Amino acid sequence: MCVTAVESRPADGGPSRAVQAMGELGANESPIRRPFGTRVKAFVALTKPRIIELLLITTVPVMFLAQQGVPDLGLVLLTCLGGYLSAGGANALNMYIDRDIDALMDRTSQRPLVTGAVSPRECLAFGITLGVVSTLLFGLTVNWLSAWLSLGALLFYVVVYTMILKRRTSQNIVWGGIAGCMPVLIGWSSVTDSLSWAPVILFLVMFFWTPPHYWPLSMKVKDDYARVGVPMLPVVASNKVVARQIVVYSWVMVGVSLLLTPLGYTGWFYTAVALAAGGWWLWEAHALQNRAKAEVTGAKLKEMRLFHWSITYVSLLFVAVAVDPFLR
């Protein structure tokens, strides 16, 4: 795995932040001595637990849909544990590869590798170990289809997104988001040991959800990405262009979310929630576009309104997925 160096020259002619940061990272190859509890917290932070919470929100409800009722609770726990370990391993490896730019970005400046709480060598070993353990856990206790899907998601996130796409194209989050869609397939396959159109549709919902979910956050922190040369769409395009793309993806996402009912997988409850939540999403997306067209900037752009709503939206939609089988 190679790590691309990022150059940043300050106006005063002194050492660049990139050089200083990488020097500190090299000096911290052996982690700073810290209390045991602090070290444990640092390793947990490597897994990005807040992001994994969202992945589990999309995994468990699909298991209810696949079972058309309550799935085996032991299977749910094993699937969640395997999913956490797999996603945690992917996130740790992502931090290992991105440790150079993490040191330069305000939003990532407190990550364990940047602060020296964990050494790069430890992080690499930790990420690989979690990936191996999660694959074996899935294969030996759930089924091997789920194991290969989980491993595929990990490799896609680490290799395709982090190593290939992230620093090269503004479409990075579009295609890199595929890894975040995989828990839907894993949730279904863990129950049925197969796949069908229902998880594929929900996979596509998450695929079209990811860009309009992440681009508003990228608009907020685009200076961070610009500083390190990561071409997130808001860095290379105007707010008007980004907002237009958000609206397009939003309409496709809502349309795809409504396909489950005509295909017979869900009933009136899911449809009502999908329409109400999707309608509110489109309202917020168009409101953001109108503010961008009016060339509103700064806090008045209110781009984070859509970001926060996007998390609520996906939570409501997948709760409806889980509840719907009991109301049909």
HELIX and SHEET records of a PDB file:
HELIX    1   1 ARG A   17  ALA A   27  1                                  11    
HELIX    2   2 PHE A   36  LEU A   46  1                                  11    
HELIX    3   3 PRO A   49  GLN A   67  1                                  19    
HELIX    4   4 LEU A   73  ILE A   97  1                                  25    
HELIX    5   5 ARG A   99  ASP A  102  1                                   4    
HELIX    6   6 ASP A  106  THR A  108  5                                   3    
HELIX    7   7 PRO A  112  THR A  115  1                                   4    
HELIX    8   8 PRO A  120  LEU A  137  1                                  18    
HELIX    9   9 PHE A  138  VAL A  142  3                                   5    
HELIX   10  10 TRP A  144  LEU A  155  1                                  12    
HELIX   11  11 PHE A  156  LEU A  165  3                                  10    
HELIX   12  12 ASN A  172  GLY A  176  1                                   5    
HELIX   13  13 ILE A  178  THR A  192  1                                  15    
HELIX   14  14 TRP A  197  LYS A  220  1                                  24    
HELIX   15  15 LYS A  222  VAL A  228  1                                   7    
HELIX   16  16 LEU A  233  VAL A  236  1                                   4    
HELIX   17  17 ASN A  239  SER A  257  1                                  19    
HELIX   18  18 TRP A  268  LYS A  293  1                                  26    
HELIX   19  19 GLY A  298  LEU A  301  5                                   4    
HELIX   20  20 MET A  304  VAL A  323  1                                  20    
HELIX   21  21 ASP A  324  LEU A  327  5                                   4    
END                                                                             
